[in-house]
Amino acid sequence: MSGVSGVERFLLAYIYYEYGGKLYFQAVGGEAAESFLAEFIAEDFVPRSNPNFSKVSEGFAGALRSLREKGLVVMRGFEVTLTEEGRRLASSVPREEYSEVKKKFRQTK
């Protein structure tokens, strides 16, 4: 997965394994889709009360923007969908590896 960061790789696998490659969301007000979605995903791992929440959600937002720019995800309206290439990269992450990273991430709370 050259050209894809570890965070981007994790987010691709997250969308693929947790949501089957398509995630629906509802942004509030004029909030950017990437920011809203990043906070939504970050809440799955770090409580908002954690001092690192902003840092995690900002990292996820940057990774989501990068994935969109690379053509690995498409964001339109109220959904984010893996493209064919995004799905291929996400499925190349073994489920066991994804689960292990997810478990370690949750333990850092």
N, C-alpha and C positions, 0 to 999 in steps of 0.2 A: 504494500500500500504506500508506495512512494508518493510524496507530495501531500499526504494526509497526516495531520498531527495525531497524537495519542488521544486528545480530547475529541477531535473530530471523529476518529475511529470509534471511540466509546459512544458518542451520540448516534452515529449511524447504527451501531449494534443495538443501542437502547430503543430507537424507533423501530427497528426491524423485529427484535425479539419481544418487546413489550407491547407493541401496537401493530404488528403485522405489516410494517412499512408505511402506514398512513396514520397520522395523528390529527384529531380535530381539537380545536381550542377556540376560546372566545376572548379576544383582547378587550380590555376596558378602555373607553375613551380613545384618545389619539395615540396611545402607547404603541410603539413599534412592535410588529409581530415577533421579531427575534427576541426582543427584551422580555415580552410577556411569556413567550414559550420557554425561554431560558430560566425565568423565575419558576415557572410551573415544574420544569424538570428538576431544577435545583432543590425544590421543596421535597422531592422524592428521596433526597439524600441528606440534606442539611436543614435543620429547622430555621425559620426566619430569625429566630432569636439568637442564633449562633453568630458571633462576630465575623465569621468567614462567609456568611451567606452572600453578601454583596459581591465579594471577590469571585465566588463560585459562579453566581448567576452572570456576572460580567464576562467571565471566561467562556461560559456556555453560549452567551449571546454572540461573542466574537467568532466562536467556532461555527455557530449556525449561519452567520453571515458568510463566512468563508466557504462553507459547504454549498450554500446557494450560489455564490460566485463561481465555484468550481463545477457547477451543474450536477451536483450529487443529490440535492434536494430541491424541490419546487415548493414555494410558499405562495398560496393564493387564497384569498378570502380567509376562511377559518380552518385551513388545513395545511399540513406540511406532509409531503409525500416524497418517498425515496424515488429517484429516477432509476432507470434500468441499471446504470453504472453504480449508483449509490446502493442499490439492492445487491448487486454483485459483490461490492466491497464489504457491505455489512454481513452478508452470508459467508464471507471468507473468514470472519471472526468466529472461531468455534464457540458454541453455546457455553461450554465449560469455562473457557477463558473469559467470556463476557460475565458470567455468573461470579467468577472469582474476583474480577476487578470491581464489580458492583458490590460484592460483599465487603471488600477492603475499603471501598469508598464510604460505605455506610458506617463502618467501624471508626472512621475518623471524626465522627460527630463529637 
